[in-house]
Amino acid sequence: MNINESLWKLREKVRDTSPLVHNITNYVVMNTTANALLAIGASPVMAHAEAEVQDMVQIASSLVINIGTLSPDWVNAMKLALKKANQLNIPVVLDPVGAGATPYRNQVLAELLSAGKFSVIRGNASEIMALVTTGNKTKGVDSTASSENAETAAKFLNKKYGSVICISGAIDYIISKDKLVKISNGHSLMSKVTGMGCTATALIGAFIGTGEDVFDSVVAATAMMGIAGELAAAVSKGPGSLQMNLLDKLHNMTKDEFIRTLRIECQ
């Protein structure tokens, strides 16, 4: 079985098992990411209250922590959920949205990374680099650096935290130990729709929630997102129709479309 087919098998596993993905995510993307998870066959739940996050984690297949819209209560809920997920060996994804933008955001990320273990960290190049040094500036939540420039930072983070690192960009990089995969799918129109990166993170949560190999699951989820965006852009007139067509393509993508469209390089 070649790599394209093995990655598609992981996509089928998501549809067959419908993992429950517990999202502690931001106001901007809740609806978008929930619909994307439903489209690929996963089950989303958005729970942020400190009083219930630990109970919710106990029934989840994975946990997604996204710091897009921070508040002290939500940060406490993130720490509680992370601790419980680690106790139960439930995989956790961190999306360090806007890392480097403000001292508070950097402080929260430092606290989260000290509070527990993340199976995966996914961000754009500026965010990944900012996790290593605050000398890099982010423009809102958009990247001001290329994914290639963040490769060294990603290797450092992987060594320090043991997390699989995923860098989103024109070329997506997935890095873990001696493994490096590059995926060149996607479309520039995706940058005109808010929450595309957050959607990619949520999809990673679904794929790692199947219990399969974490690195391979991140590669498969990243490929799925890029291919869906690329195919959707081909039939879209602008960002509004892209968002609609992306959901449709996440839902109805065929094996032939996936295998034929995927552009992947393994090192």
N, C-alpha and C positions, 0 to 999 in steps of 0.2 A: 504494500500500500504506500503510495507516494504521500508527500507532506500535505498536498492540497486535499486529498481524500481523507487523511487522518484528521485534519482540522475540521472538515465538514462533519465527520463523525461526532466531534465534540459539539457542534451546533445541533445535531440531531439529539444528542444526550440532553441538552437543555430542554428541547421540546418534549422529550419523553418523560423527563423527571420533574419538570416545572418547579425548580428550586424557589424557595421563598427568600426574597432579598429584602433585608431590613435596611432601609435608607434613612440616615440622619443627614439630610441634605438641605439645600438652600431654597428659599421661597421662589426664586426666579424659575427654577427648573423642575419643581415637583411634578407638575402635570406632564411635562414632556418626558421625563425619565420614567415615570410610572407607565405611560403609554408605550414607550419603547420596550420596556420589560414585558409587558403584556403581548406586544407584537411578536416577540421571539419565543413566547411560550412560557416565560417565567412568571412568578407571582410577586408583585411589589407590595411592600407595606411601608408607610411613612409614619414613624413614631418618634417623637422627640421629648416627651414628658419624662422627667427624671423618675417619676413614680412607676413607670411601666417599661422603660427601655430594657432593663435586665430580664424581665419576664418575656419580652418580645424576642430578644436575642435567643432565648432558650428554645424557641420553636423555629428559628430561622436557619437557612442553609448557609447564609453569608451575611456579612455586615458591611455597609458602605458608609464611610464617614467623609462628608464633603463640607468644607469650611466656608462656602461661598458667602453666606449671610450669618455672621457670628453674633452671639449674645452670650453673656455669662451662664445663663441657665442651660443653653444648648451645649456649651462647652462641658459643663458638668455631666450632662446626659451622655455626651460622647465618651467621656472618660469611664463612666459607669458601664456603658455598653461594651466598650473595648475590653475592660477588665473581665467582664462575664464571658465575652466571646473567646478570649484567650484561655480562660479556665476550661471552657468546653471544647477547645480546639476547633472553633468555627472560624473560617478564613475571613480576614478583614482587608478592605481596600481603603486607602487614604487618597483623597483628592485635595491637594494643597492649594485650593483656588486663591489666586492673588498673593501667593507667597512673595515676600519682599516688598509689598506695597505699603504696609504700616507696621510700626513696632508691635502693636497689639496682635496682629495676625501672626507675626514671627514668634511672639511669645507663646501663643496658643499652639502653634505647630511644635515648638520645642517641648511644651508640656505633654502633648499627645505622643510624641515620639519617645518620650521618657516613661510614659504611663503604661505602654504595652507594645506588643509586636504587631506589625502589619505584614500581611502576606504579600501585598502589592502596594506600590505607590505609583500613581499615574498623574502626570501633569504635563503642561507645555514646557518648552525649553527654559523659559525664564523662571518658572516656578520650581523646576527641578534644580536649576543652578542656585536659586535663592535659598533652598534648603541647606546648601553647603556654605554659602556666603551671602550676606545681605547687601553686597556691593552691586548686585544686579537689580535693575529697576523693571517693574512690570507696568504695562500700560493697561490699567483696569485689570481684566483677567486675560488679556490677549498677550501673546508672547512677543517680546522684543528681541529674542535671540533664536537662532536656528536649532533644530533638534541635534544637528551634528555637533554644534558647540557644547551641548549639554552631555555628550557621551561620557566625558571624563568625570563629570559630576555624578552621573548615574552609576558609574562603576564604584565611585567612592561610597555612595549611599547604599549600594548593594552590599558592599563589604562591611559597612558599619552596622547596618540594621538587618541584613539577611533578607530583605524584601526584593521581590522581582520589581524592577523599575521599568515603567513604560513612559516614553517621551512621545507626545503627540506633535505632529508637524506635517510639513509637506511630505516628509518621509517619517514614518513612525519607527521608533527604536524600542525593542524589548530586550532587556539586559538582565542576566543573572549568572554570576560566577564566570565560567568560561563560555557562556552562551550569548550570542548576539544575533538577533533577527531584525531585518529591516523590511517594512511593508510600504509600498509606494502607491497605495490606493487612496481614494478620496477625491475631492474637488474643491477649488477655491471658493465656490459659492457657499460652502458649508460654514465659512468664517463669517457670513452675513446673517447667520441664525444663532441666536443665543443658546447656550447650553449644549452645544455639540460635544464639547469635551466632557461635560458632566454626564451626558448620555453614554459616551464611551466608557466612563468609569462604572456606571450602573450595569452596562452589559458585561463588563469584567466580573462584577459581583455575581451575575447570573452564571457565567461560565465556571468560575471557581467554586460556585455552590453545588456543582455536580459531583464534587469529590475527586475529579480527575486531576492529573498533574497540573500544578499551578502555572508553571511557565508555559506549557502548551495551551492551557486555557486562556491565558492572557493573549497569546499570539492569535488564537482562534477568534476571540472577542474583538480584538483590534482589527483583524482582517474583515470580520463581519461588518463592523461599523464603516470602515473605509470603502468596502465594496458597495454597501447599501447607499452611501452618500454619492458615490460615483455614478451608479446606475440611476439613482433618483435625479441627479443633476441633469442627466442626459434627456430627461423628459419634463424638466421644470422650466418655467418662464422667469422665475425669480425666487427669492428666499421664502416667500409665503407658500408657493406650491412645492418647493423643495422639502419643507418641513412635513407636509402631508405625504408626499411621495416617498420620503425616507421611511416613515412609519409603515407604509404599504410594502416597501421593499424588504424591510426587516421581517415582515410577516410572510411574504410570498416568494422570497428568493429561492430559486431552484439550485440544486446541486450543480447543474451544468453552468449556470451563471456564476456561481461561486468559484468553481474550479477554473473556468475560462477567464475570469476577470482578475483573479488574485495575482499580484506581482510581489513576490517574496524572495528575499535573499537571506540565506543562513550562513553564519560564519562560526 
